[in-house]
Amino acid sequence: MRKLEDLIERNNIFINPPVNSKDDLFKFFVDILFKRKIINDKEAILKELIEREKKGSTGIGNSVAIPHLRVRGIKDIYIFVALLREGIDFDSIDGKPVRLIFLILAPEEKQKEYLSLLSNIAVLLRNEDFLNKILKCEDASSLISLFVKREKENFYEKNRKMIWFILSIVFIFLIFSFTFGHLKVPDVELARTQGLLKFNENEWIRKQIISSTIFFATVIGTLLFWQFRVAFATIGLGILLISGTMDIVSAVEFMSIPTILFIISMMMIISWLEEMGLFDFLISNVLKKVGAKPRVVFIILIFISVLLGGLTGEVTGIIVVSTLALSLCSTLGLDPFPFIISLVFATNLGSALTLVGNPIGVYIAFSSGLTIEDFFRWATPVSLFLTVFMSFFLLFIFRKKIPKDINGADLKFSPYEKVAEKGKLKIGGIIFLIILILIGFSGRIDNLLHLLPNTILVAIPITFAGFIIFYEKSYGKIIFKEGVDWWTIIFFMFLFANAACLEYTGVTTKLAFSFLNISEKFSLPFLPEDLKIITTALVIITSFTGLASGFVDNLPIIAALVPLVKTIQAMGFKYSSILWWGLLFGGCFGGNLTMIGSSANIVAISLYEKSEGKTIGFQRWFKYGVPVVFLSIIFSILLLIIQIRWAK
């Protein structure tokens, strides 16, 4: 059986061929095959390729497609590769455009080798690291060298992620077995009155070891195999149930269904508004009136990023403003890097502006009972203050690359360019405004109708999502299916259940006592006695969350710490509600530290790469991310400490 590297020839690899669709690509390949006399009837082969796609797309997801045919008359197996800078629609299973295409043609008598190659390529391209390296190739030689290097890798090199994952699980299991066997809930009045001493019993210690190991295995698996994160969260929950660590009723309760319903509904609504072009329309109108004044536009885009990040979510916000910023820089001949990285920073700052800006805000709200008005009181002022400060700080840093004016330049923004139906645009704008107003007053409506906290917060988006489905008729089903990131939703549900199990089994109770003991021993000496412990805890939690969120997705970090804060609050510590805001600011602002710190960062870099044909390196990002995160965390902690006596 021949190796894959022996079948991929340099002259069969095409970097960015002139194709704009799936049919264009097939015609391109067929023309090459005919010119090289590999096939005799190009019309027949083209028809077969198209018919094969009708039976089921060969787009396997993650920007990859593997069209394949068995062809009579050809003498050997042929592999052709196309690597595109801009993706084309391939009806892939994940609905995403395709950039990497492997065309495989084989004679009928070599079916066994053909099927083996097809399987090997599919498995190989599911390796996220390997695929990312291929997508960054700029010529045929570098692409071939990747396959040659891959073939020469030994067992460890090919499976090092899984090996490290297994070793990590064994290590953390041993650590937790030792830790929870020796870590005890102290025999104090608080522990006795609340029945917390039961967590020192052997049965609960067993559950603590299992729940901690499962949660951290889920987090590590998510980091190493992000593409398959749902699998780790699902397996983890299954083990918790099978082992009796958690019962099914508790598992459903811990999934935080109100949080999930809110996120699903808002995803649908925002997707619908984005599809009709509402956000592009509003921003284009603003930029059109400003004119060719880069610094003014820079400041305006930053504030728009913050508002969109807080009202629509970080991903939607960054897509809209980054697309416009890239167009602006292209028109004015400016380097887009200062704009893109600054807009990412602003979007992450804005994601803490309101309850709806970031999934961690929603999760914290429903876990703590905080309302949208609490966010307006505590989160909005801090987010706005940092926005004002950072906008001028970033403008100062990039002052040499962003001129005041550009004479003779004309910003040609057409507000209606991406608007399909003007009439629907008005309806969408009115609905969005009504939703924002009702969400803003949701706490007061809860009180007026004598409802449980945050009932209206969930009910409003659910109701309007249903209205949109009915209004759009058959298209409403498409919005429900494609407008919601169901993969992420399932991950959230199972991750929430896994994390809440830490509280259920007493893990966070033991950690809370230890954490408060550390905070007491190392408390800040210059503070009044009643503020020392909680203020020290605030500094530790905010700083740790901010640092960790720069390298790890913030949701697992927050999911692990929410039960800890709940336990501290349940102990009756004065002003302990301030810790929720430390979690929020650390999780949102820390995402600016590195290029992988948040979803907004990754999306913006992807748009930048497609536009400029180059990426933003880790060191270049880190150079600006460090001061931005450091100042954001320091100021947010100081602003919270100033207000701590107003906390509950």
N, C-alpha and C positions, 0 to 999 in steps of 0.2 A: 504494500500500500504506500503510495507516494505521499510525501509531506506537502502541506499547503504551500510552503515557501517555494517548492519546486514548480508549482503550477501558476503562481502569480508572476507574470513577466512584466518588465518595466514598460514596454510599449503597449501593454494592455491596461495601464493605469492612466486615468484622465483627471487632472486637477481642474476643477471649475469649468467643465465643458459648457458650451453655449446652449443650455436647455432651460426652459421655464415651466415645464410640466412633465408628468409621467409619460405621456405620449411622445413628447419631444425627446425624452431620454431614450425610449425604446427605438425610435427612428434613428437616433444618433448611433446607438449600439449596432443596430441592424445594418446600417450603411457601412460601418467599420468591418463587420463580419463579411459583408458581400465584397467589399473592396479587397479584402485579404483572401478571398476565395475559400472561406471556411464554410459558407453556405451558398447554395445556388439560387434559391427562391426567397428573396428577402421579404416579399409581400406575405408569403405564407408564414414565415417565422414571426413577423410583426403581428399578424393576426393571432397566432398562437399565444404570444406573450400577452396581448390584450385580453384574449379569452381566459387565459390562466388567472389574470387579475380579477376578472369578473366573478370567478368561483370563490375567491377569497384573497384579500390583499396579502402581499408578501412583505408588507411593512411590519416588522416585528417589534417596533417601538424603539424609543431612545435614539431617534434620528437615523435608524438603520432599515434598509430593505434588502431582501435577498431573492429577487426574481430568478426562477430556474426552469429549465426545460430539458426533456430528453428528445434529441433530434436524430431522425434517421439520416444516414449518409455521412455524418461527420466522423472523423477518425479517432478523435481523442477528446478528453475533457478540457474545456476552455473556461477560464475565469477572467472576467473583465470588471474593473473597479472604476467607479466615478465618485469623486469627492467634491461636493458643492459648497460654495461659500454661503449661498442663500438656499434654504430648504425649499423643497417642492411638496405639494400635497400628494400623498400616496395612500390615503385612506387607512393609515396605520392603526394598529389596535389601541394605541394611546392617543390617537387623534392629532399627533404632532407632525410637523413637516419633516421630510427625510433629507439628510445631507450625505449619507454614505450608502452607496449601492453596490452590491456584489451581484453580478450576473453570472450564472453558472449554466453552461450548456454541456450535455454529455450524450455520447452514443448509447443506444438502448442496451447494448451488450455489456456496458460497464455500470450497471445499475447499483451494484454493491458499493463500489468506490464512490460513485456519485452521491449516494445517500449518506455515506460516511463523511464525505467532505462537507455536505450541506449541514449535517449535524455539528461537525467540528467548528465550522464558521459561526453558526448560530450561538454555540456555547462560548466561543472565544469573544464574540462581540457583546456578550452579556456582562463581560468583565468591565466595570465602569472605568477603572483607571486606564486599561488598555484602549478602550474606545475613545476616551478623551484625548489620549496621545495621538491616535489616528486622525481625529477630527482637527487637530492642530497642525498636521503635516502640510507643508507647502510645496512639496514635490514628490515625484514617484519614488525616488531613491530613499528618502527618509521613511516612506510608508513601507517599502519592502524590508528595510533594515529592522523595523519594528517586528515584523513577522519572523524574520531570521532570529532575532534576539529572543523572541518568545519561544520559538521551537527549541532553543538551546537551554532554556531555563530548567533547573532541576525541580524535584518534587516540592521542596521548601519554597522556592521562588514563585512557583505557580500557585501555591496554596498558603502563602504566608499570612494572609488576612485571617483565614479560618484557623490556622494554627495559633496565631496570637489571640484570637477570640476564645478558643478552647482553654488556652493557658490562663487567660484573664479570668474566665469563669472559675477555674480551679483555685486561682489565687484569692479572688474576692470571697469565695466560699470559705476558705481556710481562715481568712482575716475576720470575716463576720462570725464564724463559729467560735473563734477565740474572744472576739470583742463582746458579743452579746452573752457569752457564758460568764463573763466577769463584770460587765456593766450592769449595775443595779439601779432600780428606782429607789431613792433614799426613803427611809421610813420616817417621813415627816407628816404633819397633820394634813397638808394638802393632798398628799398621796393616799392617806388613809380614808379621808372623807370622800374622795372621788373614785375610790376603788382601783387605784393605779398599781397597787402592790402585786396584783395578780400577774403583771407582766414579768415578774421575777421567777415565775413557775416554769418548770422544764418544758411543758407543752407549749407555752407562749414563746419561750426562747427558741424552740424548734421552728415555730412559725416566723419568728423574727429573722432567723438565718435564711429561711427559704424566700421570704418576701423581699429581703434586701438583695439577696443574690439574683433573684429573678429581675428585679427592677434595674439593677446596674448591668446585668447581662443584656437587657433590652436596650439600655442607653448605649452600651459599647457596640452591640450589634448594629444599632442605628447609625452610629458614627462610621463603622467600618463598611457597612453594606447599606448605605442610605437608600438605594434603589429598592431594597427589599425590607424596609423598616416595618411595614405592616406585618410581615411574617414573624418578626421577633416579638412584636407587641402581642400578636395573636397567640403564639406558642407560649409566651410568658403567662398570659391570662389563663390559658388552658391548664398549665402546670399548677398554678395557684388553686384552681378549682379541684383538679384531680387529687392533689395532696391534702385537701381539706384545710388549706391555709385560709381560704376565704370561701364563703358560700355564694350561691348563685344570686340570691336576693341582694346581698351586699354588693356583689359585682355590678349589677345593674344600677344600683343606687350610686355607686362610686363613678360611674361613667359620666356623671354631670350632664344629664340629658338636656336641662335648660340651656347650658352652654352650647351644646351641639346643635340644638334647634335654632338658637340665635345665629350661630355661624352659618348654618345651611341657608337660612332665610336671607341673611345679608349677602352671602355669596351670590344667590340668585338675583337679588335686586341690583347689586352693583354690576353684575355681568350684563343684565338687561340694559342698564343705563349706559354702560361702556359701549355695548354693541350699537346703540343708537347714536353714539357720538356726542353725548351731552358734555362730558368733561373736556374733550378736545374743542368743542364749540365755545365753552366758557373761557378757557385759557387763551385760545386764538384771538378772541375778541379783546382781551386785556393786552396781549402783546402787540396787536395791530395798532392800538392807540399809543403805545409807548414809543415806537419807532426804533431806529438804529442806535440805541444807547445801551451798550453791553452791560455796564455796571448796574444801571437801573433795572434792566431785564433780569440780571443775575439775582438781585435782591428780591424782585417780584417772584421769580421762579422758586426761590427758596421758601418764601411764605406760602406760595401755592402748594409746594411739596408738603409743607407742614400741615396745611389744611386738608389736603387730599389724604395724607397719611393718617390723620386723625379721624376723618369722616368716611373714607372708603376702604381703608386698609393699605398697608405698605406696598403690596405688589401692584395693585391697580394704580396707586399714586405714582410710583416710580416709572411704570410703563408709559403713562401719559406724559409726564414732564420730561423724561429722558428722550422720548421720541421727538418732542418739540425742541428740546435743547440741541440735539444732534442736527436737526434741520436748520436751526438758527445759526449754529457754528459753521455749518457748511456754506450757508448764504453769506456770512460775514467773514469767512476765512479765518476763524478762530480755532485754537486748540480746544477740543471738547472735554479734555480730561478735567480741568478745574470745575467745569459745570457739572459733569456727571458725578464726580466724587462728592462735591458739595451738596448736590441734590439728594444723594443717598444719605448723607449725614442728616440733612434736614428731614427727610422722610422718616428716618428712625427716631429722630427727636419728636416728630409729629405723631408717631404711633402711640405715644403716651399722652397725647393731648386730650383724648376722650376715651370712654369705655370701649368704643367700637373699633379703635385704631389698630389693635393688635390682639390676636387670640389669647395672649397671656393676660391682657387687661380684662377680657371677658371671663376667663377662668378665675382670675383673682376676685372679680366682682361677685360671681355666683358662689365662690367658696367662702367669702368673707361676709357677704350680705351688704357690700358697699353698693350705693346707687350711682346713677349718672350724675346726680347733683354733688355727691361726694367727689367724683372725678373733676367736676367743674371747680370745686372748692380747692382741692389739693393738687391735682395733676395738671390742669390747664394752665394756671399761672406759672408753674415751674417750667413747663414745656415752652410757653410763649417767651418767658424771660431768656431761656437758653437759645431760643430761635433768634431773638434780637441780637444777643451777644455773639452767637456763632456766625450770623450773617456778616457782621462787620469784621469779625476775626478772620473768617475765610476770605473775605474780600481783600483784607490787608495782606494775607499770605499770597494770594494770587493776583495782586495788583499789577504786576508786570505783564501778566498774560491776558488781563481783561481791561482794555482801554475804556476811557470815558465815552468817547464818541467815535463813530466811523463815518467820515464824510462820504457822501455819494451812495451809501448803501441803502437798500430798500428792502424792508422786511415784508415779504409777500406771504402773509398768512390768510388763508381763506377759511373763515369760521365754519362754513357749510361744506367744506371739502369732504369730511367723513360722515356727514349727516345723510342718511338714506331717506328719511321722511320728516319734513319740517313740522308737520302737524303733530306727529308722535313725540317730537322733541319737546314741545310745550307740555304735553301730558306728563312726560318723564320728569321734566323739571319741577312741575307742580307736585307730583307724587314724592319726589326726593325731598323737597322742602317740607312737605307735611310730615314725612317720616322723621326728619331731623327734629322738627318742633315737638312732635309727640314723644320721641325718645328723650328729648331734653326735659320734658315735664313728666316723664314716666313715674318718678317717685311721688310727685304730688297727686297724680291720678290714682296710684296705688292706695294712698292714704284716703283720698276722697271716696273711693269705691270699697274701702276696707279689705283690700287684697293683700296677699303676702308680698314682701319686698321683691322687686324686679319682675313681677308678673306681667305688667304692661310692657316692660322692656322686651320680653320674649314675644308677647302676643302681637305687638305692632308689626314687626317684620314678618311674622308668620302670616298675618292677615293680608298684608300687602303682597307678599309672595304669592299667595293664593289668588289674589285679584289679578296679578300679572299673568299667571298661568291661564286664567279664564279669559282675560282680555286678548291674549295672543293666540288663543285657540290651539291649533295643532303645533304652532311654533313654541307654545308654552311648554310642551313636553320636551322639546329640544333644550330649552333653557334649563329646565329642571334636571335634565340628564347631563348636559355639557357645561352648564354654568356653575355647577358645584364640583369642587375637587373632592370626589368621594373617597379617593385613596387617602387623602389627608384626614378626612372626617373619621374614617374607620381607625386610622392611626391614633387620632386624638382620643377617641372613645376608650380604646384598650389601654393607652398610655395613662389616661386619667385613673382608670380602675387599678392598674398596677401601682401607681404612685399612692393612691388613697389607701391601699393595703398596708403601706408603711405606718400609717396612723392607726389603722384597724388592729394591727398586731402589736402595737406598742413600741415600734422602732422610734418614731418621732418623740414619744414620751420620754424615753431614755435619753435621746439626743438633746431634747429640750432642757432637761435638768443639767446635763453636762455642759451644754452651750451657755446656759445662764450662769453656771459656776465659773466658766472661763471668763465670761463678760464681767463677773463680779471681781475676779482676781486681777484682771487687766483693765479695769474700768478707767476712764479718763479722769485724772485727778482734779482738774479745775472746774468740774461741774458740781451743781448741788446734789446732795445725797439721793433725792428722789428721782434724779434723771440719769445717774451714772450708769446703771446696768442697761436700761433700755437704749440709751444713746450709744453706748459701746456696741450693743447688739445691732443697732441700726447701721453703724459704720461698717461692722464686719459683714453683715448680710448684703448691704448695697455694694460694697467693694468686691466681695466674692462673686456675687451674681453678675456684676458688670464685667469682671475679668473672665469668668467662665463663659459668658454669653458671646464673647468675642471669638471663641474657638469652637464652641458647641452650640447647636441649635437651642435657643432660649427656652423653648417649651419644656423639654425634659428637666432642665435646671429648675424652672419655676414649679413644675409638677412635684419635684422632690422636696422643695422648700416650703410649699404652701402648707402641708400638714405640720411642719415644724412651727411655723408662725401661728397656726390655729391652736396648737398645744400650748405655746407660750401665752397666747391670749386667754385660753381657758384657765390658766393658772391664776388669772386675776391681776396680772402686772399692770400698773398704771401706765397710761400712754402707749400701750403695746400696739394699738392700731396703726401707729406710725410706721411699723415694720412692713405693712402691706405696700406702702408707697415706696419704701426702699427696694422691695422686690420688683415693683413695676419699673422704676427708673433704672435699676441695674440691668434688668432684662432687656429693656428697650434701647437704652443708650449704649450698653456694652456691645451691641451688634455692630457698631461703627469701627470697632478695633481692627478687624481684619476683613479681607475680601469675602470670607465665608461666614461672617458673623450673623447675617440675616438673609432672608429670601430676597429682600430688596437689593442687596449688594450683588447677589448672583445674577439676578435678572438684568440689572443695569450693566454689569460687565459683559453679559451676553449681547446686549444691544450695542455696546461700544465696540465689541469685537467684530460684529457683523458690519458696522458702519466704517470702522477704521482699518480692519484687516489685521489688527494686533490686539494684544491683551494688556491688562494692567497687572504688573508683577506684584508679588506679595510684599516685597520691601518698599516699593513705591507707595502702595496703599498704607502700609504700616507706619510709614514716615508721617503721614497726616492723621492717621487714625488714632495714634497714641495721644497726641495733645488734645484732640477733640474729645476723646473718651475721658481722659484724665480730668479736664476742665468740667465736663458735663457731670461726672460723678461727684467731684468735689463741690461744685455749686449746688447740685441737687441735695447732697447731704447737709450742707450748711443751711439751705433754705428750709429743710425739714426740721433741723435742730432749732432754728429760730421759732418755728411754729409748734414745737412739740407739746407745749402745755395746752394747746387747743385740741390735741388728739384725745381719743377716748381711751 
